Amino acid sequence: MQHELKQVEVRLKLTDKAGIFSMERIDTPEKAVSVLAPVLAELDREEVCVVNLDGKGRPINFNVVSIGSVNTSLVTGRELYKTAILSNAAGMIMLHNHPSSDLQMSVSDRNVTEKMMYASLLLDIEFYDHVIVAGGTGKTFSIRENVPELFEPSHYAHLISHVADGVKEEVSYHGTSPVTYEILQIKDGSNGKYYRFWGRDYVQKKGLQINVSDYESKYQGELKPGETLDTLYERFNIHRPEDFTGHSLSVSDVIVLESGGDKRAFYVDTFGFCEIKDFFTEKLERSKITFTVAECREFHSLGRYRDDISNAEEAIAVWKEYQKGSLNGIPSIGIQIHKPGQPEMEDMQVDLVFGKTMDLDMLRYYPEINGEETTIQKIRELVENLQDVEIVGKIPENISAERIMRGFDPKGEIYNEELRKEPSPKHAKRI
């Protein structure tokens, strides 16, 4: 019996539709944008289109790739580059509109720009620009002009090598033991809300921690022979199982692969996947400690104010500068603690220096400060660098919240007699 291996052929062609006419010759990318921008500006929903260019940068045609809602449009790299390939284009420009008239680049705008640029390097089709068009006004925002680093090939060099490494890892993972997978997505109310839908680089730059406790399981299954992480990505975006309760697989989701008791976690990144080696280990979150300087201690909002100063010398210099101001207030230096995952409005902030006095006694009332060794070190740094300032009290040692509460007197006094017996010199020039 003979067996036949069938040969197939794909024949695709572009279909012309009604075009957009111009009194000027459309022979440059800039002119193509100037013609399309007014059309996109009049639309009440987001639309994404691409302009395909020949080897000399001259427009060949344009294609409406996606039509979305008033504030979003779903698009894939495959759809964006389809007409470019069929047009034998050497380059392309992507345009989309914001019906709200807002020209600000969103997170998704940045992500799709990076994906397009990365794909252009692999397909050898030059990605000229991604242009945002404001609804109503027709004003444009060129991402290449405003964020040029996104169009630098060197920005993506590590991704190409990473993809190759990832393929090797996935192949080696398939052994004799069955491989199960689990889809994890950030749960509502967790600290994961601060990095939801963000790439790994952004998470690291912001000093955030990807914790397993921020996630919840949405689906479990078993990998079939030949399936990869890319296969799962496609399935949970295009052909989602009926019993899948989560959203489409997106950036910041995690896929856990398990085989023979070995578990590995893969973060869905802006491009492809990256393995999180310590995903199953709960991380200790570190607080961000900074100095604050206010021109008006009584009301910070009435004058100049800084809350981002990392060292004591700079804080003192800013404080001295504020003393030269005309505002009728008392400049101050304080300490601020920002805990990861906590809204900034809930940050702990205490003024310590005002006028010619540094009051350390008040630290007794803030166990949150005393529990942070880094904070204590910064306060010591401030004491060591201040000159001609009276130091009132001392830095308390190991005062817990429980002890503070026991010290409260129902009669209205701050501390009870037991705590009052502890030495607390009122005028110590240095610690």
Buried (B, 14 or more C-beta within 10 A) or exposed (E): EEEEEEEEEEEEEEEEEEEEEEEEEBEBBEBBBBBBBEBBBEBEBBBBBBBBBEEEBBBBBBBEBBBBEEEEBBBBBEBBBBBBEBBEBBBBBBBBBBBEBEBEBEEBBBBBBBBBBBBBBEEEBBBBBBBBBBBEEBEBBBBBEEBEEBBEEEBBEEBEEBBEEBBEBBEEBBEEEEBBBBBBBBBEEBBBEBBBBBBBEBBEEEEBBBBBEBBBBBBEBEBEEEBBBEEBBEBBBEEBEEEBEBEEBBBBBBBBBBBEEEEBBBBBBBBBBBBBEEBEEEEEBEBBBBBBBBBBBEEBEBBBBBBEBEBBEBBBBBBEEBEEEEEEBBBBBBBBBBBBBBEEEEBBBBBBBBEEEBBBEEBBBBBBBBBBEEBBEBBBBBBEEBEEBBBBBBBBEEBEEEBBEEBEEEEEEEBBEEBEEEEBEEEBEEE
